[in-house]
């Protein structure tokens, strides 16, 4: 009955949906079957009729694709469900490997994905960002993203209302793009720092990690560092040090390390109590793996004096020393030592570190088998060496020898820092310089110079300079080729290198042996070239080196030939380029080359002593080069004024030793052009006698004809002047025995007057034909150079030159002054008769010596008689 009742109820139902529902329930009741049983055919099926679709509608189509090309095409579909599924498929494909990302680039998947990240549907945006975030690490994808200018769209999706997944993969995409410089610039210019800093406070750790990594890449650029500071990003970075994830802490520390290289950022860092946060971090053992990065930040901050004072006040100095003493990881040790090095830049802190025996810890770290630790330790030693007491302490701890051994390490940074440490240890410390030499450091430092590394050369040259300041060590440096190595480096274009090298040259050239070595290795030419350098410091150091090298006549003459004189004159003519060293160099150059000095200045003082060869080429105009005597000798005889030469060298005489050498070598040629025929015959007879004593075989060999050799041109020598040497001997015998100064001057003046043709009457000077006499001498000797002893008719400048030459050789002081119109004179100093007052010392007065008209008369300077003698 109940079943039929149900059928009746079914018949009374009017609406179609109700009838369908009732029919379904009724079938379950009548048949006692469930929905599953009915669906499996265990009862009568009641099929739901689908609603008919409009005529213009496309029937749904389920597609299963296994080809990436098809999925990429689906990215252009207008249907959201298709886009979501296509992005999911591409994400899974790209996640498998970088080569898949490259394939997707070739299929053109990147451009439609860049459009989809701005889609209205959140699911589409999220999945598109997931695709780009995974693919962005591929170089091809990065280049295409920058070309498509998509960075602005990515930054816009970092807003707070976006999904966390979008934030995660958008920041991941920016991390990949921020590696390149162009990507950094685009992110910075499009305002990407502000949203990135905001996301540092995101609750999602992946978003935090990606954001801080992107910031870490960006702050390597100075403009980004300034922006982060102005956007108050330092507190956010410091807060990340409390994160539960080490990778976030590490990235935050690396960001702070880059930020702390800026001075204003360090100031803000102190204001934000960053030191306290770092010290708390360093004292936490759980973070020991990150202590190296934290110490790097501390090391940067210690460049400021205020930071040094703050770390002293907060107890950070003890913490750093503890790390130096007890740290076991090389990176931690290296960064702790770098922090100590920064601290040691302060004089006050150096004393504190010295009191804490930091030298002992540093010496022990030199033995650590890690190049980073050794490099940092040597730099700290160099900083501590600014304290005199520390230099001695390092030597007592045998640190000098240990550092010298590091000069042989393979690591270039270790060698550089080691030689830097030695330059500080040997500065003004003689015992350390000797310790370096005893450990073989002089040879190793010279080898480093020969390598020529610009970063090493300045320190190596400084070590050699410090060692060369001690005379016993210079010989060893010269033996190891230090001068040759420095001479090669004088051709460098690095001004820092040149500044240190020229200083080393000046120190090694302070004695004759060093100057001779510099000449032999060709170091004078590049040194003189540096006088014309545009770099002020290089030019100044070159002037100093030239002033040292000009201490002997040979080197001074060589430098004059190379143009040093003209270069120094140009420097001293310029108010901007002139310096005290250029003035000193010019004066030294002239003092060592009196012929050039007299030609340029027209005056030789009482202290300018002419020795051996001196010549008077006449007055040379400023800016013109004074010709060398050898160059004048090569000129044909001309009508110009003769060049007067004073040659005080005795004639060449062979001594007993040279005669023995000639006997031992019968075929040896004679080297002197001044040999008498008598001496020549005597030499031949000796050779003949020697030949008789030789055995027959050797005699036969000697009698064999020898092939003719091409004649070798002999070097030009200054003509021998026996007449001048005779005058010198006469002055010694007649003038030196006199005790009164005035009598000595008078006697010497008379000797000169007699040698030069006797006195002349002022009114009849035109009858004294000295020009004709000198012209005849030029023809006689077939040269423009005339030895002064040959002149028998001499005028003012001849006699003044002879008086100066003789006076210098017998030790009588006088000057030589050039006037106009062939005038020249000598001035002498005489003191008046002393008074009875014991405290009164009369001042010496200057007198002009008359050599022409009244020989021996002393004319008080400034009187009419003296002026008449000096001028026409």
Buried (B, 14 or more C-beta within 10 A) or exposed (E): EEEEEBEEEEEEBEEEEEBEEBEBEBBBEBEEBEEEEBEEEEBEEEEEEEEEEEEEEEEEEEEEEEEBEEBBBBBEEEEBEBBBBBBBBBBEBBEEEBEBBBBBBEBBBBBBBBBBBBBEBEBBBBBBBBBBBBBBBBBBBBBBBBEBEBBEBBBBBBEEEBBBBBBBBBBBBBBBBBBBEEBBBBBBEBEBBBBBBBBBEBEBBBBBBBBBBBBBBBBBBEBBBBBBBEBEBBEBBBEBBEBEEEBBBBBBBBBBBBBBBBEEBBBBBBEBEBBBBBBEBBEEEEBEEBBBBBBBBBBBBBBBEEBBEBBBEBEBBEBBBEBBBEBEBBBBBBBBBBBBBBBBBBEEBBEBBBEBEBBBBBBBBBEBEBBBBBBBBBBBBBBBBBBEEBBBBBBEBEBBBBBBBBBEBEBBBBBBBBBBBBBBBBBEBBBBBBBBBEBBBBBBBBBBBBEBEEBBBBBBBBBBBBBBBBEEBBEBBBEBBBBBBBBBBBEBEBBBBBBBBBBBBBBBBBBEBBBBBBBEBEBBBBBBBBBBBEBEEBBBBBBBBBBBBBBBBEBBBBBBBBBBBBBBBBBBEEEEBBBEBBBBBBBBBBBBBBBBBBBBBBBBBBEBBBEEBBBBBBEBEEEEEBBBBEEBBEEEEEEEBBBBBBBBEEEEEBEEEBEEEBBEEBEEEEEEEEBEEEBEEEBEEBBEEBEEEEEEEEEEEBEEEEEEEEEEEEEEBBBBBEBBBEBBEBBBEBBBEBEEBEEBBBBBBBBBBEBBBEBBEEEEBEEBEBEEBBBEBBEEBEBBBBBBBBBEBBBBBBBBBBBBBBBBBBEBBBBBBBBEEBBBBBBBBBEEEEEEEEEEEEEEBBBBBBBBBBBBBBBEBEEEBBEEBBEE
